[in-house]
Every structure is written in structure tokens, then in C-alpha cells.
Amino acid sequence: MTQIKKSEMDYRLSKMMVDYLHSSGVINKRDRDKAINRLLKVYEPIIGMLEAEHGK
């Protein structure tokens, strides 16, 4: 369960950083969308696998 929470927090923190970069004008909307899609590709399988292991 701790691994699930850590992966979820890592994803949320990374997404917040991407959103901040977008809102401050460092990256554009297209780059923001690409970055979020990359994050989802990394963290969704990890969280799904860990939830399956723990019967959630």
C-alpha cells in the first residue's frame, strides 16, 4: 500500500510541476499535454499493478 501512495504522490507532484511550468509560460499547452501523457504512461501501469497485488 505504501508503494501505491508513493507512486501516486510522485505522479501528482510531477503533474503539479508541469501545470506550474505551463501557467508561468515556460511551456505551451501542447508540451504540457505531451508531458502529462508521458507521466500517465509511466505511473498508471505501476499503480495498477500494485493495486492488483494488494487486492484493491
PDB file of N, CA, C and O in Angstrom:
ATOM      1  N   MET A   1       0.824  -1.188   0.000  1.00  0.00           N
ATOM      2  CA  MET A   1       0.000   0.000   0.000  1.00  0.00           C
ATOM      3  C   MET A   1       0.875   1.262   0.000  1.00  0.00           C
ATOM      4  O   MET A   1       0.514   2.266  -0.614  1.00  0.00           O
ATOM      5  N   THR A   2       1.993   1.211   0.670  1.00  0.00           N
ATOM      6  CA  THR A   2       2.894   2.358   0.712  1.00  0.00           C
ATOM      7  C   THR A   2       3.434   2.677  -0.678  1.00  0.00           C
ATOM      8  O   THR A   2       3.586   3.847  -1.029  1.00  0.00           O
ATOM      9  N   GLN A   3       3.723   1.655  -1.465  1.00  0.00           N
ATOM     10  CA  GLN A   3       4.224   1.859  -2.823  1.00  0.00           C
ATOM     11  C   GLN A   3       3.177   2.544  -3.688  1.00  0.00           C
ATOM     12  O   GLN A   3       3.514   3.385  -4.521  1.00  0.00           O
ATOM     13  N   ILE A   4       1.912   2.190  -3.498  1.00  0.00           N
ATOM     14  CA  ILE A   4       0.838   2.813  -4.264  1.00  0.00           C
ATOM     15  C   ILE A   4       0.781   4.298  -3.946  1.00  0.00           C
ATOM     16  O   ILE A   4       0.710   5.130  -4.850  1.00  0.00           O
ATOM     17  N   LYS A   5       0.811   4.624  -2.681  1.00  0.00           N
ATOM     18  CA  LYS A   5       0.751   6.028  -2.260  1.00  0.00           C
ATOM     19  C   LYS A   5       1.962   6.802  -2.770  1.00  0.00           C
ATOM     20  O   LYS A   5       1.824   7.942  -3.211  1.00  0.00           O
ATOM     21  N   LYS A   6       3.145   6.194  -2.714  1.00  0.00           N
ATOM     22  CA  LYS A   6       4.349   6.880  -3.191  1.00  0.00           C
ATOM     23  C   LYS A   6       4.259   7.148  -4.690  1.00  0.00           C
ATOM     24  O   LYS A   6       4.576   8.247  -5.145  1.00  0.00           O
ATOM     25  N   SER A   7       3.826   6.145  -5.463  1.00  0.00           N
ATOM     26  CA  SER A   7       3.689   6.337  -6.908  1.00  0.00           C
ATOM     27  C   SER A   7       2.646   7.394  -7.222  1.00  0.00           C
ATOM     28  O   SER A   7       2.829   8.211  -8.125  1.00  0.00           O
ATOM     29  N   GLU A   8       1.551   7.375  -6.474  1.00  0.00           N
ATOM     30  CA  GLU A   8       0.509   8.374  -6.682  1.00  0.00           C
ATOM     31  C   GLU A   8       1.027   9.776  -6.355  1.00  0.00           C
ATOM     32  O   GLU A   8       0.756  10.725  -7.091  1.00  0.00           O
ATOM     33  N   MET A   9       1.759   9.905  -5.271  1.00  0.00           N
ATOM     34  CA  MET A   9       2.310  11.212  -4.891  1.00  0.00           C
ATOM     35  C   MET A   9       3.358  11.678  -5.898  1.00  0.00           C
ATOM     36  O   MET A   9       3.420  12.865  -6.219  1.00  0.00           O
ATOM     37  N   ASP A  10       4.176  10.764  -6.396  1.00  0.00           N
ATOM     38  CA  ASP A  10       5.163  11.122  -7.419  1.00  0.00           C
ATOM     39  C   ASP A  10       4.471  11.664  -8.666  1.00  0.00           C
ATOM     40  O   ASP A  10       4.902  12.659  -9.248  1.00  0.00           O
ATOM     41  N   TYR A  11       3.381  10.986  -9.070  1.00  0.00           N
ATOM     42  CA  TYR A  11       2.630  11.440 -10.233  1.00  0.00           C
ATOM     43  C   TYR A  11       2.032  12.819  -9.985  1.00  0.00           C
ATOM     44  O   TYR A  11       2.148  13.713 -10.823  1.00  0.00           O
ATOM     45  N   ARG A  12       1.395  12.988  -8.833  1.00  0.00           N
ATOM     46  CA  ARG A  12       0.746  14.266  -8.532  1.00  0.00           C
ATOM     47  C   ARG A  12       1.752  15.410  -8.476  1.00  0.00           C
ATOM     48  O   ARG A  12       1.488  16.496  -8.991  1.00  0.00           O
ATOM     49  N   LEU A  13       2.894  15.171  -7.857  1.00  0.00           N
ATOM     50  CA  LEU A  13       3.927  16.203  -7.769  1.00  0.00           C
ATOM     51  C   LEU A  13       4.460  16.557  -9.158  1.00  0.00           C
ATOM     52  O   LEU A  13       4.647  17.732  -9.475  1.00  0.00           O
ATOM     53  N   SER A  14       4.699  15.552  -9.971  1.00  0.00           N
ATOM     54  CA  SER A  14       5.182  15.801 -11.333  1.00  0.00           C
ATOM     55  C   SER A  14       4.153  16.567 -12.151  1.00  0.00           C
ATOM     56  O   SER A  14       4.504  17.479 -12.900  1.00  0.00           O
ATOM     57  N   LYS A  15       2.883  16.199 -12.008  1.00  0.00           N
ATOM     58  CA  LYS A  15       1.817  16.885 -12.735  1.00  0.00           C
ATOM     59  C   LYS A  15       1.694  18.337 -12.272  1.00  0.00           C
ATOM     60  O   LYS A  15       1.485  19.233 -13.089  1.00  0.00           O
ATOM     61  N   MET A  16       1.823  18.569 -10.975  1.00  0.00           N
ATOM     62  CA  MET A  16       1.767  19.940 -10.467  1.00  0.00           C
ATOM     63  C   MET A  16       2.898  20.781 -11.050  1.00  0.00           C
ATOM     64  O   MET A  16       2.704  21.952 -11.375  1.00  0.00           O
ATOM     65  N   MET A  17       4.071  20.185 -11.182  1.00  0.00           N
ATOM     66  CA  MET A  17       5.212  20.906 -11.747  1.00  0.00           C
ATOM     67  C   MET A  17       4.954  21.256 -13.206  1.00  0.00           C
ATOM     68  O   MET A  17       5.239  22.372 -13.641  1.00  0.00           O
ATOM     69  N   VAL A  18       4.417  20.310 -13.959  1.00  0.00           N
ATOM     70  CA  VAL A  18       4.090  20.559 -15.368  1.00  0.00           C
ATOM     71  C   VAL A  18       3.043  21.665 -15.469  1.00  0.00           C
ATOM     72  O   VAL A  18       3.164  22.564 -16.302  1.00  0.00           O
ATOM     73  N   ASP A  19       2.020  21.600 -14.624  1.00  0.00           N
ATOM     74  CA  ASP A  19       0.980  22.635 -14.632  1.00  0.00           C
ATOM     75  C   ASP A  19       1.564  24.006 -14.283  1.00  0.00           C
ATOM     76  O   ASP A  19       1.182  25.016 -14.874  1.00  0.00           O
ATOM     77  N   TYR A  20       2.484  24.036 -13.327  1.00  0.00           N
ATOM     78  CA  TYR A  20       3.132  25.296 -12.955  1.00  0.00           C
ATOM     79  C   TYR A  20       3.946  25.854 -14.122  1.00  0.00           C
ATOM     80  O   TYR A  20       3.878  27.048 -14.413  1.00  0.00           O
ATOM     81  N   LEU A  21       4.706  25.003 -14.781  1.00  0.00           N
ATOM     82  CA  LEU A  21       5.501  25.462 -15.926  1.00  0.00           C
ATOM     83  C   LEU A  21       4.602  26.014 -17.025  1.00  0.00           C
ATOM     84  O   LEU A  21       4.942  27.000 -17.680  1.00  0.00           O
ATOM     85  N   HIS A  22       3.465  25.379 -17.219  1.00  0.00           N
ATOM     86  CA  HIS A  22       2.519  25.855 -18.233  1.00  0.00           C
ATOM     87  C   HIS A  22       1.913  27.190 -17.821  1.00  0.00           C
ATOM     88  O   HIS A  22       1.831  28.108 -18.637  1.00  0.00           O
ATOM     89  N   SER A  23       1.490  27.309 -16.569  1.00  0.00           N
ATOM     90  CA  SER A  23       0.842  28.554 -16.123  1.00  0.00           C
ATOM     91  C   SER A  23       1.814  29.726 -16.081  1.00  0.00           C
ATOM     92  O   SER A  23       1.398  30.877 -16.214  1.00  0.00           O
ATOM     93  N   SER A  24       3.088  29.452 -15.901  1.00  0.00           N
ATOM     94  CA  SER A  24       4.076  30.539 -15.869  1.00  0.00           C
ATOM     95  C   SER A  24       4.626  30.853 -17.259  1.00  0.00           C
ATOM     96  O   SER A  24       5.465  31.741 -17.410  1.00  0.00           O
ATOM     97  N   GLY A  25       4.155  30.122 -18.276  1.00  0.00           N
ATOM     98  CA  GLY A  25       4.543  30.426 -19.641  1.00  0.00           C
ATOM     99  C   GLY A  25       5.842  29.796 -20.107  1.00  0.00           C
ATOM    100  O   GLY A  25       6.332  30.121 -21.188  1.00  0.00           O
ATOM    101  N   VAL A  26       6.408  28.903 -19.310  1.00  0.00           N
ATOM    102  CA  VAL A  26       7.668  28.254 -19.683  1.00  0.00           C
ATOM    103  C   VAL A  26       7.437  27.228 -20.792  1.00  0.00           C
ATOM    104  O   VAL A  26       8.257  27.092 -21.700  1.00  0.00           O
ATOM    105  N   ILE A  27       6.314  26.507 -20.714  1.00  0.00           N
ATOM    106  CA  ILE A  27       5.966  25.544 -21.754  1.00  0.00           C
ATOM    107  C   ILE A  27       4.566  25.866 -22.288  1.00  0.00           C
ATOM    108  O   ILE A  27       3.748  26.463 -21.588  1.00  0.00           O
ATOM    109  N   ASN A  28       4.306  25.469 -23.519  1.00  0.00           N
ATOM    110  CA  ASN A  28       2.990  25.736 -24.102  1.00  0.00           C
ATOM    111  C   ASN A  28       2.044  24.572 -23.822  1.00  0.00           C
ATOM    112  O   ASN A  28       2.450  23.563 -23.245  1.00  0.00           O
ATOM    113  N   LYS A  29       0.782  24.713 -24.231  1.00  0.00           N
ATOM    114  CA  LYS A  29      -0.242  23.699 -23.943  1.00  0.00           C
ATOM    115  C   LYS A  29       0.105  22.358 -24.574  1.00  0.00           C
ATOM    116  O   LYS A  29      -0.098  21.314 -23.954  1.00  0.00           O
ATOM    117  N   ARG A  30       0.616  22.372 -25.774  1.00  0.00           N
ATOM    118  CA  ARG A  30       0.966  21.111 -26.444  1.00  0.00           C
ATOM    119  C   ARG A  30       2.049  20.364 -25.663  1.00  0.00           C
ATOM    120  O   ARG A  30       1.957  19.151 -25.476  1.00  0.00           O
ATOM    121  N   ASP A  31       3.076  21.092 -25.208  1.00  0.00           N
ATOM    122  CA  ASP A  31       4.136  20.456 -24.428  1.00  0.00           C
ATOM    123  C   ASP A  31       3.610  19.959 -23.086  1.00  0.00           C
ATOM    124  O   ASP A  31       4.035  18.911 -22.601  1.00  0.00           O
ATOM    125  N   ARG A  32       2.679  20.716 -22.478  1.00  0.00           N
ATOM    126  CA  ARG A  32       2.064  20.296 -21.224  1.00  0.00           C
ATOM    127  C   ARG A  32       1.314  18.983 -21.434  1.00  0.00           C
ATOM    128  O   ARG A  32       1.460  18.052 -20.642  1.00  0.00           O
ATOM    129  N   ASP A  33       0.521  18.903 -22.483  1.00  0.00           N
ATOM    130  CA  ASP A  33      -0.245  17.695 -22.763  1.00  0.00           C
ATOM    131  C   ASP A  33       0.669  16.498 -23.012  1.00  0.00           C
ATOM    132  O   ASP A  33       0.395  15.395 -22.539  1.00  0.00           O
ATOM    133  N   LYS A  34       1.742  16.714 -23.744  1.00  0.00           N
ATOM    134  CA  LYS A  34       2.711  15.635 -24.005  1.00  0.00           C
ATOM    135  C   LYS A  34       3.343  15.139 -22.700  1.00  0.00           C
ATOM    136  O   LYS A  34       3.479  13.936 -22.477  1.00  0.00           O
ATOM    137  N   ALA A  35       3.725  16.092 -21.845  1.00  0.00           N
ATOM    138  CA  ALA A  35       4.362  15.728 -20.577  1.00  0.00           C
ATOM    139  C   ALA A  35       3.396  14.935 -19.691  1.00  0.00           C
ATOM    140  O   ALA A  35       3.799  13.953 -19.069  1.00  0.00           O
ATOM    141  N   ILE A  36       2.144  15.346 -19.630  1.00  0.00           N
ATOM    142  CA  ILE A  36       1.170  14.635 -18.812  1.00  0.00           C
ATOM    143  C   ILE A  36       0.925  13.237 -19.370  1.00  0.00           C
ATOM    144  O   ILE A  36       0.800  12.281 -18.605  1.00  0.00           O
ATOM    145  N   ASN A  37       0.855  13.108 -20.675  1.00  0.00           N
ATOM    146  CA  ASN A  37       0.693  11.779 -21.278  1.00  0.00           C
ATOM    147  C   ASN A  37       1.874  10.869 -20.952  1.00  0.00           C
ATOM    148  O   ASN A  37       1.691   9.681 -20.690  1.00  0.00           O
ATOM    149  N   ARG A  38       3.087  11.428 -20.966  1.00  0.00           N
ATOM    150  CA  ARG A  38       4.268  10.631 -20.595  1.00  0.00           C
ATOM    151  C   ARG A  38       4.178  10.194 -19.136  1.00  0.00           C
ATOM    152  O   ARG A  38       4.492   9.049 -18.812  1.00  0.00           O
ATOM    153  N   LEU A  39       3.751  11.098 -18.255  1.00  0.00           N
ATOM    154  CA  LEU A  39       3.603  10.750 -16.841  1.00  0.00           C
ATOM    155  C   LEU A  39       2.582   9.626 -16.659  1.00  0.00           C
ATOM    156  O   LEU A  39       2.810   8.695 -15.887  1.00  0.00           O
ATOM    157  N   LEU A  40       1.472   9.717 -17.364  1.00  0.00           N
ATOM    158  CA  LEU A  40       0.451   8.685 -17.248  1.00  0.00           C
ATOM    159  C   LEU A  40       0.972   7.338 -17.739  1.00  0.00           C
ATOM    160  O   LEU A  40       0.669   6.304 -17.144  1.00  0.00           O
ATOM    161  N   LYS A  41       1.743   7.341 -18.804  1.00  0.00           N
ATOM    162  CA  LYS A  41       2.306   6.087 -19.319  1.00  0.00           C
ATOM    163  C   LYS A  41       3.247   5.450 -18.305  1.00  0.00           C
ATOM    164  O   LYS A  41       3.353   4.225 -18.233  1.00  0.00           O
ATOM    165  N   VAL A  42       3.932   6.285 -17.520  1.00  0.00           N
ATOM    166  CA  VAL A  42       4.865   5.770 -16.521  1.00  0.00           C
ATOM    167  C   VAL A  42       4.128   5.294 -15.276  1.00  0.00           C
ATOM    168  O   VAL A  42       4.375   4.186 -14.799  1.00  0.00           O
ATOM    169  N   TYR A  43       3.227   6.113 -14.744  1.00  0.00           N
ATOM    170  CA  TYR A  43       2.657   5.830 -13.431  1.00  0.00           C
ATOM    171  C   TYR A  43       1.392   4.988 -13.441  1.00  0.00           C
ATOM    172  O   TYR A  43       1.156   4.266 -12.472  1.00  0.00           O
ATOM    173  N   GLU A  44       0.572   5.037 -14.471  1.00  0.00           N
ATOM    174  CA  GLU A  44      -0.648   4.226 -14.483  1.00  0.00           C
ATOM    175  C   GLU A  44      -0.364   2.729 -14.380  1.00  0.00           C
ATOM    176  O   GLU A  44      -1.002   2.052 -13.574  1.00  0.00           O
ATOM    177  N   PRO A  45       0.568   2.190 -15.163  1.00  0.00           N
ATOM    178  CA  PRO A  45       0.836   0.742 -15.038  1.00  0.00           C
ATOM    179  C   PRO A  45       1.367   0.361 -13.658  1.00  0.00           C
ATOM    180  O   PRO A  45       1.022  -0.695 -13.127  1.00  0.00           O
ATOM    181  N   ILE A  46       2.198   1.210 -13.084  1.00  0.00           N
ATOM    182  CA  ILE A  46       2.774   0.909 -11.763  1.00  0.00           C
ATOM    183  C   ILE A  46       1.672   0.860 -10.716  1.00  0.00           C
ATOM    184  O   ILE A  46       1.593  -0.084  -9.929  1.00  0.00           O
ATOM    185  N   ILE A  47       0.821   1.880 -10.711  1.00  0.00           N
ATOM    186  CA  ILE A  47      -0.254   1.932  -9.719  1.00  0.00           C
ATOM    187  C   ILE A  47      -1.236   0.790  -9.937  1.00  0.00           C
ATOM    188  O   ILE A  47      -1.680   0.163  -8.974  1.00  0.00           O
ATOM    189  N   GLY A  48      -1.581   0.512 -11.195  1.00  0.00           N
ATOM    190  CA  GLY A  48      -2.495  -0.590 -11.484  1.00  0.00           C
ATOM    191  C   GLY A  48      -1.929  -1.939 -11.044  1.00  0.00           C
ATOM    192  O   GLY A  48      -2.657  -2.762 -10.489  1.00  0.00           O
ATOM    193  N   MET A  49      -0.659  -2.170 -11.283  1.00  0.00           N
ATOM    194  CA  MET A  49      -0.023  -3.417 -10.900  1.00  0.00           C
ATOM    195  C   MET A  49       0.015  -3.561  -9.379  1.00  0.00           C
ATOM    196  O   MET A  49      -0.262  -4.639  -8.851  1.00  0.00           O
ATOM    197  N   LEU A  50       0.352  -2.495  -8.681  1.00  0.00           N
ATOM    198  CA  LEU A  50       0.422  -2.547  -7.220  1.00  0.00           C
ATOM    199  C   LEU A  50      -0.960  -2.737  -6.612  1.00  0.00           C
ATOM    200  O   LEU A  50      -1.105  -3.468  -5.632  1.00  0.00           O
ATOM    201  N   GLU A  51      -1.973  -2.093  -7.172  1.00  0.00           N
ATOM    202  CA  GLU A  51      -3.329  -2.277  -6.662  1.00  0.00           C
ATOM    203  C   GLU A  51      -3.788  -3.715  -6.858  1.00  0.00           C
ATOM    204  O   GLU A  51      -4.448  -4.277  -5.985  1.00  0.00           O
ATOM    205  N   ALA A  52      -3.447  -4.313  -7.993  1.00  0.00           N
ATOM    206  CA  ALA A  52      -3.817  -5.700  -8.247  1.00  0.00           C
ATOM    207  C   ALA A  52      -3.154  -6.658  -7.245  1.00  0.00           C
ATOM    208  O   ALA A  52      -3.766  -7.621  -6.784  1.00  0.00           O
ATOM    209  N   GLU A  53      -1.894  -6.365  -6.926  1.00  0.00           N
ATOM    210  CA  GLU A  53      -1.171  -7.196  -5.959  1.00  0.00           C
ATOM    211  C   GLU A  53      -1.799  -7.140  -4.580  1.00  0.00           C
ATOM    212  O   GLU A  53      -1.822  -8.131  -3.851  1.00  0.00           O
ATOM    213  N   HIS A  54      -2.304  -5.980  -4.235  1.00  0.00           N
ATOM    214  CA  HIS A  54      -2.835  -5.784  -2.880  1.00  0.00           C
ATOM    215  C   HIS A  54      -4.344  -5.960  -2.823  1.00  0.00           C
ATOM    216  O   HIS A  54      -4.966  -5.693  -1.795  1.00  0.00           O
ATOM    217  N   GLY A  55      -4.934  -6.409  -3.926  1.00  0.00           N
ATOM    218  CA  GLY A  55      -6.356  -6.712  -3.934  1.00  0.00           C
ATOM    219  C   GLY A  55      -7.254  -5.496  -3.781  1.00  0.00           C
ATOM    220  O   GLY A  55      -8.331  -5.586  -3.193  1.00  0.00           O
ATOM    221  N   LYS A  56      -6.828  -4.392  -4.294  1.00  0.00           N
ATOM    222  CA  LYS A  56      -7.633  -3.174  -4.166  1.00  0.00           C
ATOM    223  C   LYS A  56      -8.574  -3.033  -5.314  1.00  0.00           C
ATOM    224  O   LYS A  56      -9.332  -2.065  -5.376  1.00  0.00           O
TER     225      LYS A  56
END
